């Protein structure tokens, strides 16, 4: 015998699919919406639908955007010779909060993790190599998360053939081992940017 109405049960199940949302939290969110006004529920539904309809990936950096190319890639105030490589769009937000970085980005949408089926061809590494090969980039900052997978991805990037002609650096180890960029505070990320380390085998001088 069903104890919860099917629409309520379905919404609890959908909330439970979200990262970081357990069954109890999913139930609380569902009943919060149920107790609220119809206008509030429709507003949430409209926001989700609008996001899915209007958000796309920038064809240059692969960050999420409403316009293609995105505002960062088309800005005349950004240093186009400097590219910061991150795992996810959330990492871009974390770095932008520091106000320390004035270059461009390249979003991989993942990190090398064979256990999860994420091989180099499954993330935006070919696109990075083509972008560097096209010229105009002098330094690539690897800002993958300080995890085992992030380290493997950083090592792979530093050995890519097209990057041999540019300076390759990595964020300083001011970030706790095993952490994610989007959980670090602005000061920590800012210091990691300022103290980034050259991992390009001394092929180029400091920028």
ABEGO torsion letter per residue (X at the ends): XBABBAAAAAAAAAAAABBGBBAAAAAAAAAAAAABBAAAAAAAAAAAAAAAAABBBBAAAGBBBABOBBAAAABAABBAABBBBBABAAAAAAAAAAGABABBBBBAGEBBBAAAGBBAAABBAAAAAAAAAAEGBABBBBABBBBAAAAAAAAAAAABAAAAABBBBBBBAABBBGBBAAABBAAAAAAAAAABBBAAGGABBBX
